[in-house]
Each structure stands twice: as C-alpha cells, then as structure tokens.
Amino acid sequence: MRQLTRTLATTVLALSGAFAYVHAAAAEPDGAPAPVKHVAWSKNANLYEVNIRQYTKEGTFKAFAAHLPRLKKMGVDILWLMPVQPIGEKNRKGTLGSYYAVRDYTAVNPEFGTLADFKALVKQAHGLGMKVLIDWVANHTAFDNRWTVEHKDWYLLNDKGEIFPVTYTEGAEPEYWTDVTGLDYRNKALWKGMTDAMAYWVRETDVDGFRCDVAGKVPTPFWNQARDALDRIKPVFMLAEADKPELQEHAFDMSYGWDTKDLFKDIAKGKKDAKALKDFLEHPPKAFPPGAYRMRFTSNHDENSWAGSDVELYGPAFKAMAVLAATLPGMPLIYGGQEAGLDKRIEFFEKDPINWNNYPYADFYASLLKLKHDNPALWNGQYGGGIEVMETGNDKVFAFLRKREGNAVKVSVNLSNAAQKFALPGGKQASLAAWDYRIEAPASSR
C-alpha cells in the first residue's frame, strides 16, 4: 500500500507540468503568466460540429434548426457550423465543391438558405442556451472570390504575377489544393479586409466566435489583432485548427488535440496501451500557456471523410475512446452524426446525408455531457481539476482521478479487446469487460 501511494504521488508530480494549466496556476511562482481568460459560458462546455449540407436531406439552415431541441436535450453547448459562405465554382472539386473554397466572405451559401434563415438559426440556438461558432477560412479563397479581382495584391502570386493553387512542399508528401489560392499576409491591407469580414458576422448575425481553418499557416500577429477587434464587438470564443502554443497566448481559447486523437486510434487498433497514454500525459510533446483549452475528439469532418468512419477507426472500442475524450482535461467534441453510430465516410464534395437511425448513441453522449456539466472536476482549463493517473497493476487498464473543490471523478477504462482484472490503490480487485469503463462521481456514476 505504501509503495502504491508513493507511486501515485510521483505520477501526480510528473503530470504537474503537463496539466498545470487546469488547476495549479494559482500556485505558480510570482511573475508566472496568469491563466488565459475565457468567456464564462465555456468553462464546462462541449462542442458539436455541424455539416449543414449532409445533416439533413434538405441540407438547409431551416432543416437543421429542427434538430436544435434534440441537441439541447442531449446537452450540447456550442455548435460549430462548417463554412456557411458561397462555394467557388472555378476549379471546383466534385459536383458541389469544398466548403473551404470560399467565394464571398460576407454572404451565405444559397444552397443552405438566406441570410435571414441563418440569423434565425443563431437566434433559435441562443434562445435554447446554445452558442454558435462558424468556420473561418483565412488562409486561402476560391479562385473566383471577388478579392482575386478587386485585391489581387492580397494574394500570393507566381513568377508571372498570377494566382496559383495552394501548394505545400515542406511535408513528407507535397500537397496541392487545386480549388483554392493562397492569401499573402505580408500585405497589411489584407489584415483589415479579413478582420472586417469576420467582424461582419459577429455584428450582423451575433455569432459567438470562430473555428479557424489551418490557423497555423496564418501569422499569429494577425490573429492577435483580429481577436482584439472582435472582442470589442462582444467577447468571442476562438478555436484554432492548429496545435501551436503561441496561438493560445492571446488569440485563441482552444486548439486541436490531434495528439490524443492519434493515441485513441492506436489504442483501438491494439498498437498502444494504458502505459502509452500514461507516458504521453507525463511527457507531453508541447507545453501550452496556462489556462489553454485543448479539444479532445475521436472524429471530425476531416477524420471521418479522409481517415475513416468510427466503425473503421475504433470498432468496438468506440465508446471507450469517447469516454476518454469526454473526461481527460480538455473540451470534448462530438461530430454531428456520431450519436447515430455514423458508420460511413461522408462524401466531401457530393451530397451524402447522414442516416440518423433513431439516434442509438444519443443517451450515451447525453450521459457524458451531463457528467461534465455537473462535476467541476471535469471542467475546462483552469476551471477544472488536474489529473492523477492511478496505478492499476495492469497495462491494459487506464485509470485516473480528477478533483476540484471537493468534487472528485474517478475513471477506469479497459483499453483492450479482452476482459481485464485490476486493482486501484487501496481498493479491491475489480474487473472490466472488453473495452468497458467505470466512472465514479458524486453527480453521476456508471
């Protein structure tokens, strides 16, 4: 018993660097940076991604709005809508094109409805107590965006003075995004144009913030001044599709937890186990500012369309990985359709509506979201508790404890496809079926 207790204490100490931002910021030495401040409604919130085109057969704002009461009942707090602007036609991919090839920053995609329809959707969501983020593509535009004519000097140009497809050659494989052309942030006039376009949506439609596409490819100083401008209209929430710590020093509330997503996938395939997850938490690859939120997820639009459906990626491990995403430090994301047991890769450039199947996983997600709402130990950033990895005596079982102001939540997950026995410090031997989990909390338990 004494040895187990000592081991646990050592684990907590090792983790203090990894997750200091969630709880221990007040204990930092004088002069240490204060935790990043966030809008109050985000402290115990979750995120839900919406693909308007594929969400319903109609693929419209009005048709999606009919789902809002259901999502409210499930416990959804923040809606992230994939880009709602018109899609470029020049060099379009597929029949309908990519949402991320924006033709006009201050208009709505007529396939989805009208501006009035969008405003009504935001108003209805607000009336139900939910917030709305819209996807923002600041790195590039469609080839037929009006800026390519009106402000050609805002674009990257080739040796002939022509716009050209977005090209990335620094990775292992070159990437050529043939339907979009890159913007040149060396031109400060672009900064004002882009910031004004973002401000339009906050001022005119009352959205609550932005998920910013390939945010790491856009200069951080641009995002910093944009955040200041938006906050002068109203306090917003900003999510970066990036994992660069500097982006969260000022501009962004949250960044992508690709690291844990990749771990979840490897564990589900039997390539990693509980020890790998513990090692990751003890030795995180990057240090983020105090109070920075990380987004925890098993899927999103990119993951589903290009890497695989939940069935392909996780199989019977799906629930176990969703539990980890919902209870580890960070804000959980649900990709619209996961509550239906999304078992296909949704087409990206064509119409391919979700089959809702009577929402077989809605109650499962509702229980996880309620658990987070009701237990301060699981809240986000500095508002939640730190994490203490617990010894189980079995590398196939991962267990941890999070505590905050008298509230404690203990989570045990079998990370294997066979039944496992384990024992927590001071406890009796227990067992979990393949990929099963146990959550012990004052406000909820399983």
N, C-alpha and C positions, 0 to 999 in steps of 0.2 A: 504493500500500500504506500509506504513512504517513497519507494522508488518511482511508482506511478505518479505520485503527486509532484515529485521533483521534475520528472519528465514533462508533465503538463505545464509547470511553471516556466520551464525553459522554452517550451514552444510558444507560450504567450509572449515572452520577452523577444524572441526572434521575430515574431509577427508584428511587433510594435512599429517597425519601420515600414512594413508593407501596408498596414492599415491604420497608421497613426491618425490619418485624417478623419476617421469615422468617430473617434471618441476621445482621443488623448490630446487634442490640440491645445486645450487649456493648460495642460501640464508641460508644454514646451517651454524652454528657457526664454527669459526676457529677450525681446528682439526678434523672435521667430515670427514668421508670417502668420497672420490671423487666418482662420478658415475662410474660404471663398463664401460669400453670401449668396443665397438663392432665394427665389420667390417663395413665400411661406407655403403656398399650396403644393410645392414639390417635395416637402420633407418626408412624406410617407407614400408618395405617388408611384404609380406604374405607368407604362407606356404601351399603346396599342397601335400597330401600323395598319393603315387602310389603303388598299389599292382600289380606287373608285372604279376603274374600268372593269375589273374582274369581280368586284364584290357582289354584284347583282347581275341578273340577265340584262337589265336596262343599262347598267353602267353609268348611272347619273347621281348627282348630289341628292336629288329628291328620293331616289330609291334607297340610297344608303341611309338617309335620315330616318327611315322607318326602322332601322336596326338600333338606333340610339337608346331607346328604353331597355332593350335587351342587354346592351353593353353596360348601361348604368347598373342594371341588376347584377351583372357578372362582377361588377366592381371596378370597371375601367375608369381611370382618372384623366389621362391625357391621350388625345387622338393625334397621331402623326399621319397626315394625308400626303401620299406621294404627289409629285408635282401636279398642280391643277391648271397650269397655263397651257395655251395652244402649243401643239407639237409641230415641229418643222416638217415641211413636205419635200424640200430639196435634199437629195441623198438619204431619204428616209429608209430605215430598216424595216423590212416586213410590210404588212398591209397598213398597220396603224401607227408604226413608229415608236420610238422610245420616249417615255415621259420626260427624260432628261435631256432632250433636244428641244429647248425652249425657243419658241418663235416670238413671243411677246411677253415680257416680264410683268406687265400690268393689265393682263386680260385673263379670262378663264377659257379653258378648252370647251368649245361649243358642243363637243360630244358629251360633256358632263352636265351641261346646263348653262344657265346665265349667271351673271354676277349677283343678281338678286337671289337666285337659288343658293349660291354659295353663302351669301350673308345670312340667309335664313337658316342654313345648316349650322353655322357658327353660333347664331343666336339660340337655336334649339339646344345645342350642346351646352352652352353656358347656362341655360335655364335648368338643365339637369345636373349642373355642378361639374361638368367636364371642361377641360381646356383643349385648345386646338393649336397644333403646330402644322405649318406647311413646309414641304420640302423646298429647298432653295438651291439652285444650280448657279453658283457664281464663277465657276472655273471656265465655262465654255457655253456657247449658244448653238442653236441650229444655224445652218448656213443661210437660211432665209430670214433670220431675225433682222428687224429693221435697222438695228445698230450696225450691221455689216455694210449698210449703205450710208446711213447718217453719221456714223462714227467709226469709220474704218480704222482710224488710228488707235482705237481701243483694242485692236486685235493683234495677235502675233501674225507676222507676215513672212513669207518665204523670200528668197533672193529676187524674185520677180515682183515683189510687192503685192502678192496675192495671199488671201486667207487659205488655210490648208487644214486637213484633218488633224485632230488632237493626236499627238504621237508621243509615246513614252518608250525610251530605249534603255533606261537605266536598270530595269529588272532583268530577271533570267530570260524572260520571253518579251520581245517587243510588243507593244500594244498600239493598234491603230483604230481610233474611234472615228470611223468614216462618216458618221452622220452629224458630227459636231466639230466646231472650230474654236480654238483657244483664245481667251482674252489675255491682254497684256497689262498687268498691274504696275508696270513701270510708268504708265500714263495716269497721273493723279486725277485727271478728269473722269476716268472710269470709276474711280473710288466714289466720287459724288453721285454719278449716274446709278451705280449699283446700290448704294446706300439709300438713295431716294426711292428706288424701286421697292426695296424691302420695306421702307417706311410707309409706302403707299398701302401695303396690305395690313399693317398694324393700324394705321389711321383710318382707312376706309372700311375695313372688314372686321376689325377688332380681333384678329388672330393673336395668340398668346406667345408666339415665338416661332423658331425655325429649326428644322433639321437641315444641316448644311452639307451638301454633297461634296465629296472629295475636298473637304475643308483644308486638309494639309497641303494641298497644291496651291492654295491662295495665301498670300503673305499674311502672317499673323497681325502686323500693324493695321492692315485693312480691317480685319475682323474686330480689333480692339476699338477703332473709331466708329465702326458700324454699331457695335453693341452700345456705346455711349449715346449715339444718335437715337437708337430705338428705345432705350430706357428713358430718354427724355419725353417720349410719347406716352409710354407706360412700361412698367417693369416687365421684361420678357424672359423666356426660358430658351436657351440655345444648346442644341445638340450637334456635335461635330462628328461627321463620318471621318474619323481620324483617331489616332492614339498618341498624338504629340503632346507631352505635358505642357509645353509653353502655351498652347491654345487655351488651357484652362487657368492660366494665371489671371486672366481678365475677361476674355471674350466669351468663353463657353462654360456652361454649367456641367455638361456631361460629354464623355467621349465613348467610343466603341470598345467594348471588352472582347475584341477578337481573340485575345489570349485564352480566356476561359472557354469561349465557344469552341476553339480548336481542341482544347483539352476534353471537353464534353464529347466531341466526336470520336476522339481517340479512345476514350474510356468505353464508349458504347460499342466500339469495334474490338474491344479486348486488347488494344495496343498499350494502354496505360491503366493504372490502378489508383487506389487511395493514396499510396505513397507519392505518386506523381503530383496529385493535387495538393498534398501537404507541402511538398518541396516547392511547388510554384508559389504558394502563399507565403512560405518562409523566405523565398528568394525571388521576389517579383522582378521581371525584366526591366521595368521602368518605375521611377518614383514620380508620383503626381503631386500637385500642390495640395496643401491641407484643405479638406472640405470638398475636393473634386469628386463629382459623381462619375461612376463607370456604368455603362449599360451592359447588363447581363442578359444573354439571349441564347436560344437554340436555333432560331431561324429568323430570317427577314426576307425581303423580296429578292435580294441578290443570292442569298444562300439557297433559297428554295428553287429559283429558276435555273441557277447555274451549277450548284453543287449537289442538290438532291432534295427530295421530299423528306419529311420526318420519318416515314417508313424506311426509306433508303439509308438515311444517316444514322438513325437511332434504333429502329425496330422496337423490340420490347423494352429497351432502356429509355424510351421517350419520357415517361413520367418521372423517372429518377433524375434525369438531366434537367427537366423543368423545375423540379423541387430545388435543385442546387441553384439554378438561375434566379429563383424567387427568394432564396434565403441567405445566400452569400452576400457580403457587402456590395452594394450597387443597386441600381434601379432595374427591375425586370421589364423586358419587352415581350409582348405577345404579338406574333404576326397574324393578322386577320385571316382566319381560316383554320388556325391551329385548334380552336375549340371544336371544329368539325372533324378533327382527325385528318387533316389535309394529307392526302396520300398520293398526290401528283405534283409534278413540277409545273407551275403555272406558266403558260406561254407569255413571253415578254413583249412581243411585237404584234400579237394577234389577240382576238377576243377569245377568252378561255375562262368562263365564270366558275366560281367556287361552287362545289356541291356541298351544301350545308349539312345534310344527313341528320337533321334533328339535333345538332349540336351535342354529340356524345361526351365531349370533354368540357362542356361549359361549367358543370358543377365542380369538376376538378380544379379548373382555373379560379373559379369563384372562391373556393376554399383557400387557395394560396394567396389571393389578393386580399381577402379578409384577414388572414393571418398577419400579413404585412401591415395593413391598416391598424389593427388592434394592438400590436405589440411594438412599443418604441424600440426594443432591442433590434428590430429588423428595419428601422427607418433608414433613410438615405444619408450619406455623407456624415457630417458632424452631429446630425440629429439622431443617429442610430448608435448601436453598440459595436465594440470591437469584436474580434473573433478569436476564440480559443480552440485550437484543434485538440481533440481528445484522443488519447491512446485507446485502441480497441483490441489490440492483440491480433489483428487480422488485417493484412494489406488489401483485402477485398472490401472492407467496410470503412467508410469515412464518416467521422462524427465530429461535431463541433458545437460550441456553446457561444451564444451572443447575449450580452447583458447590457441593460441601460436603466438606471434609476429604479432599481428594484424589479424590473421586468427581465425575465430570462427565457430564452428559447433554445432548446436542445434539439439538434437534428442528427439522425443517423441514417445513412443510405448504403445499401448493398450495391456495390459497383461491379457486380458480376452476374453471369447468367446461371448461377447455381445458388442454392440455399447456403447461408453462412452463419456460423456462430461467432459471437463476440462478447466482450465484457468491457464496460466503461469503468473508469476509476471509482472504486467504492461500490460498484453495483454487481448484481448477479449476472451470470451468463444469460445471454438472450440470443435470439435467432431472427433472421430476416430471410424471407423467400427471395428468389432471384429478382434483382432489380427493385426490391421493395424498399420502403423507407418508413421511418417513425419520427414524428415531430411531437415534442413535448413543450407546451406553452400554457400560461395561465388562461389566455383568452381563447385558445383553440388547441385541440390535440388530435392526433391520429395514431 
